[in-house]
């Protein structure tokens, strides 16, 4: 779970405006207050230090609230909970209400296929102090690492506005044709700085080597320049050493966020803009002019409010919480979480992105600008519960008596795991959700049976995986620097559309495995599969497979009791190219439910 370090004095000031004094009577009261942000105190500050240097370490117990991953965001939630006053931010553009701005970014067609989207804003009117700068960097790294999948789908840059000549151009370039002096890495002296091409940065600069896996296999790389061709940055790797070197004492900065998922980076932009606003900065919007179509059109002014209202019935709230609440009580509880809500009517339901298919009465929730985690009516119920406080619910004893035991498929799965470990494989654990690119396009698939989430928070978690091989290839795609051979496996769930099932979908327990190395071929995979089935005391046959993920003639279906229960073989070169893998790979997967 994410952990953040907050300057104690700044944090207390943002919570209560008390000049940096602790607004709580004791430590226990503070720990109790943190529960409204689903957080806990990981480490108290060192009281021997001066007040301005004391740091609190806070652990957040949920990952669906990235707005809490910074001093301002966490303080905002505690401040709202104490006062029930919802903050208003007047710098957001909305559908039908676009803010005027003179600053513009032009996103060229050339960047569409590599890292297409960019957003941004200006923060000015207050001097950046050391605690504020440290918190900006912390928020930047937390968002990019956790929310942005290690900068793959989102990264953030901050620049000195006074040095920028507008408009900014965001474009794709040949990585060997452009060079600039990158921002010095921590521990580097200025004497180490020299101009490097984009490809040289990936090989020589510490940040380049750390994040090379994102760009190194692409023929075109993204670049940001101003109207005089001065380079701002090489997203998502490193800023330039002049325009991108923000320092304590600066009073106006430009913040940009780039990525592969426009709703995700738009949300991240909103979060960071609200954080700056809470710290006393004035926010000026920036217009992005795209040369290609995007989910929000070709012209976008950010920060932009794109969230849709969500309806939740009172009957749903009563069913989940066990208490009967009125609409007014729910609205009051939601206000303590910073969420605006009102009583629902039939007219409003048509505008909601998600409903619980229940009848009125109910409430319509309008997510705050910095949140996009209301995907279902259950998310509304959760905020009602926290806003009312957990202590307000009377405890009840369970009325059912049950005896716990492991399912047969769980015991069988453990046996399979032990055998794979014995064969030299390392176990992996993955998310069951992923993007269409990772689960379908990279696997040469058509996606005919894949299940799509109706209201995903981000395109990175838009589909339910129908194969474990795709998950294993994601790991292999970023493991090129590890010593070969690589042998990894996972035993987990997959799901796919199935008209023979009641809910038109089937969920199965699969075992997937992947072997990458010079010795990976069909014969080695067949030998290991034979060993696995021998120790499972199962007989099987094989038949030629036409699976598009594998090389024709070097793949086979696994036949058990006359039914195909899996496949294995040598992965197709196109699949490996799609994933940026450069060594031979064999892979396979088995339906353990059918095998059991």
N, C-alpha and C positions, 0 to 999 in steps of 0.2 A: 504494500500500500504506500501511496505517496507520503513523504515526510517533508516538512518545510521548517526553515529556521527564520524566526521573525525577531526584529529588533524590538525589545520589550517596550521601550519608551514610545516608539512610533506606533506599535500595535495598540497600546493603551490609549494613545491620543486618538487614533482612528475609531476605537470602540466607543469612547465616551466624550472625546474632546476635553479631557481633564488635564491637559498639559503634560501628559505622559505619566500621570499618577495611576496606580493600580485601582480600578473601579470596584474590585471585589474585596470583601472583608478578609477572606483567607483563601488558602490554596484549594481547599475542598470545594468552596463556592465556585472558584474558577473552573475546576475540573468538571463540575456539574454543568456549568454554562456551555462548555465546549460540546456537549452532547447534541445541541441543536444543529451543529455543523457536522455531526457524525464524526467527531474528532476526539482525541484524547491527548493529554500532556505526556510527551515522550521523555522530556528532560527539562527540569526547571533551570532558570538562569543562575549564573554564579554571582551571588550577592556581594562578593568581595570586589567585583569590578565596578567602575563608575557606572551610573545609571544609563548613560548614553551608549555604553558598550555591552550591556547585558542582552543575551539572546535566549529566546525560548524555542524549544524544539517540539513541534506539534505533529502528531501522526493522524492522517485522515483515513478513516476506515471504509471509504467508498471511492470508486474511481469514476462515477458518473457525474461528479460535480467539479469539473476542472476550474470553475470560477473560484474555488476555495484554495487553490494551490499557490497562494501568495499572501503576503501580509494584509494588503488592502481587502482582498476577497474574503478571507477568513474573518477579519475584523468587521466587515460589512454585515455578514450574517449574524454575528453576535449583537451588533448595534441594532439591527432591525428587530431581532428577537426581543430585545429589551424594551424597545420603544414602540413596536408595531407600526412604525412609520416607513412607508415604501419610498425609496429615493426616486427622484425623477431626473432623467438625463435628456436634455433637449437637443443633443447633437446628432441623434439618430435619424437617418432617412428611412422612410417607410413607403410601401406601395401607395402612390397617390400623394405623397408628401416628401419630395426629394430636396435635400438641403443644397444650397448654392455654395460653390467653391471655385477658387481660381487655380487650385493645384490639380495636376492631372498626371496619370500614368498610362502609357500606351502599351498594351500587351499585344505583341506581334504574332502573326500566324505561325512563325517559325518555332515558337516555344510550345505550341499546342500539344505535340506528341511526347514531350519530355517532362514538363512540369508546368501545366497550363495556367494555373490561377494565381492571382495576386490581389491583395487588398492592402489598405493602409490608412493612416491618419496623421495629423500633426498635433503634438502636445506642447503647449507653450505657457508662459506667464508665471513660471515659478522656477527657482534655481534647483537643480538636481543636487541633492546632498549624498553623502556616502551611503547611509542606510537605504535611501530611495534607489540609488544605482544598484546596490547589492540585491535589493528585492526585485528590481526589473530583470536583472540577469537570472535570478533564481526562477522567476515566473517564466521567463523565456525558455530556460532549460527544462523545467518541469513539463510545460506544455508540449515542447518539441519531442521530449524523450518518451513521455507516457501517452499523451493524447495524439502526438504526431508520429508514433511508431519509429522512434529514434531518427527523427527528421525526414523519414521516407515520405510521409504524406503531409507533413506540415513543419515549417520552420519559421523563425522570426528574426528580423534584423532591425537595428536601431542606428540612426544616422544624425549627423549634425546638419540641421536644416540650413544654417547660414552659408554652408559651402556648396549647396545644391543649386544648380541652374535648371529650372523646370521648363518643359515637362520631362518626366523620367520615362525611359524606354526599357521595357522588359522583353528580351528577345532570346532566340537560340543562336549559338555560334559554334564554330569548329573549335574544339578545346585546344588545338595546337596553334590557332591563329591569334589568340589574345593573351596578353600578359599584363600583370599589375602587381603592386606590392601588397601582400595580404596582411591583415591585422596580426600583430605579434601574438604568439601563443604564450600562455602563462609560463613564466620562468625564462622566456627568451629575452635577450637584450636587443636594443634597437640596432646594434651593429650586425645582427644576424639577418636583418631585413634586406630583401632584394626582390626585384621583379621576377615572377614566375609565370609560366603559361598555366592554363587551367589544368592540363594534364600533369604538369610538374607539381602543382599544388597537391594533387591527389597522391603523389608519390613521395613528396618531401616534407610538406607541412604537417604538423601533428594532427590538426583537425582534418586535413585532407585525407590522411591515412586512416583516421578513425571512421570517416563517413564516405570513403571511396566507393563502398559497395552500392551506394545509391546511384552514382553517375558513371562509373568507370566503363560499363558495357554499352553506354549510349553514344551514338555518333554525333549528336548535337547536345550541347550543354547550355543551361540557362545563364543569363548575365543581365545585370541592371546597370544602366548608364544614364547620365543626365544629358541635357541638350548640347553640352560641349564635349560629349563623349568621355567625360570623367567617370571612372568605374566606381559604383557604390558597393557592389558585392557580387559574389559568385554563389547564388543560392543553390542548395542549402548548406554549403560548405563553410565559407568564411567571408567576412566583410573586407573592404579595402582598409588600408592603414591610415587614410586621411579622412575621407567622408564618413567612414564607418567606425571611427574611434571616439565614441561618446565619453565625456569626462565629467567628473564632479565640477560643478560651476556652470555647466551649460544650462540655458533657460529655454531652449526650443529644440525639439527633436522630431524627426520623422520616423515613424514605426511602420514597417511593412511585414506582411506575412505571405509566404508563398506555399503552394502545395498542389496536391492532385485531387482534392475534394473541396469544392467551393463552399458548400454549407459548413464544413468543418472549419475552414480557415476564416470564414465570415464570423462564426461564433467566437473563435479565438481572438479575432480583432475586437469584437464587442467586449470580451472579458478584459483585455488589456486596456482598452479605452476607458472603461468604467473604473479600473484600478487607478489610472492616471488622474481621472476626474476626482476620485475620492481623495487623492493626495494633493488636490488643490490646483491642478493644471486645467487650462482651457483647451478643449478639444476642437480642432478644425478638421472637417471632413476632406477626403480626397476622392476625386473621380477616377475611375478606371475605365478606359476605352478599349474594349476587346475587338480584335479583328476577326473574331470567330464567335459562334454562338455558345452561350453558357446557360446553366440552369436559371440564372437570374437576368438573362438578356445580354446585349452587347455593351450597354453602358450601366455602370454600377457606381453609386456613391456610398462609400463606407466611412464610418460604421453604419451598418444596414440591419434593420430589424426584419427578420424573415420568419419568425416563429408563428405558428398557428394556434388558436385557442383549443382547449381540450375540455370535453364535457364529462362530468362524472355525476351519476345519480346518487341521491341520498340513500337509496336502498343498497347500493353497492358499498357505500361507506359503512352503513350499519352492519352489513354482512361481514366485511373484513375486520372491523374494529369491535364488534359486539355491543356497541352502544348506539342508541338512536340519537342522532344529532340533527338540529335544524339547519337550514341553509345559512342563517345568520351566524350560527356557531362555527360552521365550516369556513365561512368567509373571514371571520375574526381569527381563526387558527391559521389560515393561509397567509393573512397579512403579517403575522409574526415570522413567517418564512420569506417575506419579501415578495409574495405572489398576489397579484391583483385578481379578484374573482367577483362574480355577481350571480344573482339568481338566473337560472336558465329559462328560456322560453323556446317555443318551436322554431321561431325565426332564426335564433342564434345557432341552433344545432347544425344547420347546414354549412356553417363556416368552420366547424371544428375539424381538426385533422384526425382525431381519434375519439370514439365514443365507446360506452360499455354496453350498447344495445339495450339499455334499460329505459323505463318510462320516467317521465318527469314526476315529481320535482327533482331538481338537481342544481349543480353549480357549473358555470363556465369559467375556466381558469385561463388567464392570459399570462404566459410565461414571461419572467423578467428578461430584459435585453441580454443578460449575460448567462442565461440558462436555456438549454434545449434538451432536457432530460425527461420531459413529459411525453412519453411515447404511448401511454396507456392510462386508462382511468385509475389503475392501481398506483401509478406514480402520484396522482392527486391525493389518494387516500393516505399514502405515506407522509406527505407534507402536512395533511390535516392531523395525523397522529403526532408528529413531532411538534407541530405548532401548538397543539393542545397540551402537550407534555406527557411523557410516558407515565409519570406518576399519577396522572389524573384517572387512569383506568384501574378498576378494581380487579385484583388477581382472581382467577378462577382455577379450581382444580380440574384436571382432565377427567372426563366421564368414561372414557374407554380404557380398557386394560389390554395391552398388547405385549407380545414377546418378540424381540428383535432377532433376526437371523440373516445370514447372507444368502442371496439368491444363487441358484445353481450357475447362472451365467457369470456371476461375479467370481465364484470359486474356479470355474473353468478358465476365465480370463486371467486369473492369477497364475494358473498352471502354464498358460501360453506365455505370459510375461517371463516366467522363470526360464522357460526353454529358449526364448530369444536372447535373454541375458547370457545363458550358457553358450549360445552360438556366437557371442562376441558383440551383440548389439547393445546400444545405449538407449534407454527409454526416454521418450519425449512426451510432453503434454501440451496440447494446443487448444485454442478457442474453436468452438464449433461454428462460429460465424466468420465470414470473410468477404472479400470483394469479388466481383464478377471476373475481374482480370486474373486474380490469383487462382480462383476455383474453376473457371471455365476457359477463358481465352488462352492462358498460359499452358493449359493441358490439352490444347487442340480439340476442345469439346464444343458442343452445340448448346448445352444447357437446357436440353429438352425436359429433364426430370428434376432439375435443381429447384429448390424452394426459395422464393424471395420474401423477405420481410416486408410487410405492408408499410410500416412507418419507421424506417431505420434512422438512427441518430446520425450516421455517417455511412458513406458508400463502402468504407472498409469493413463494415459489419452488416452488409445488406443481404447476404445470402447464407443459407444453412449449407454446410459442406455435404456433398454426396460421395466424397472419397477422402481417404486419409492420405493418399499419395500426394495430393496437392499441398497439404499441410507440411509433409516431409520435405517437399521441394522448396518451400519457403525457407526452411532452415538451411538447406544445402546451398541456396542462392547467396547466403551471406557468410558462408563458412569456407570460402576459397583459400583463406590464409592458414587454416588448420591443417595439421599433418594428416595425410591420407594413409590408409583408407578410412572413410567415414561409414559407419554402420549404425543406423538409427531405426527405431520402431515406435509405434504407438498402438495401444489398444483403447478404443474409444467409440463414441457414437457417430453414426452418419444418418442422414435422412434424405428421402427423395419422394417425388410424387408417385403415387401408386393408386390407380383407380380401383384396385381390388380391396383396398382397406376402407373402413367406414369414413375416415376423415381425409380420404384421398392422399394420404401420405403414410410412409412407413419409416420407422426408426429402428436401426439395427446396430448391433455391437460388432465392430470390425477390428481386425488386426492388420496394420499396414507396416511395411518394412522397406528400407532403402539402403542400398550399398553403393557407394561412390568410390572409385579408385581404378587403377590400371588393371586390376584383376577382376573387375566386375563384368561378368558376362552371363549368358543364359545358362551355361552349364553349372556355374557356381550357385546361381539362384535355385536351380532345380535340385542340386545336391542338398542345400540347406532346407528347402521345402520338404524333401524326402525325410530328412532327419527330424524335422518338426512333427510330421505326421506319424512317423515311427514311434516317437515317445508319447504321442497322444493316442496311440493304438487305433488309428484310423486308416482305412484303405482309400485310395483316390486314383482317379485317372486324369489324363490331360487331353485337351483338344486344341487345335490351332485357333488362335484368337485374332480378330480383326480390330481390336481396340486401338483407336487412333493415337493413344498416348505412347504406344510401343512401336518398335521397328517391325514391319511386316515379316513374318517368318521367324521372328525371334521372340515370340510371346505365346503364351498358352493359357487357356482357361483351365481352372481347377474343377474337376467333376467329382461330386460326392453323392452317392446314392442316385445316380442318373441326373443330377441337377448341377448347373454351374453355380459355384459358391465363391468364385474369386478369379483372379488373374495374376500373372507374373511374367516378367521378361525384361528385355533391354529397352530403356526409354528412348523415344524417338529424338533425333538430333534437334528437331524444331522445338520440342518441349524444353530441351536443355538450353537452347539459345534463348527462348522466351524468358527463362528464369535466370539467365546469366551464368549457367553452370558449364564448365569447360572440360570436365573429366567424364569418362564413361560411367553410366549409372544403370543399375538394375533395381527394380521395385516390384512390389506386389501387394495385394490385400486379400483378406479372407473374411467371409461372413461367418463369424463365430456362432451366432444364433442358429444358423443352419447346420453348422458343424456339430453343435451340441445336440 
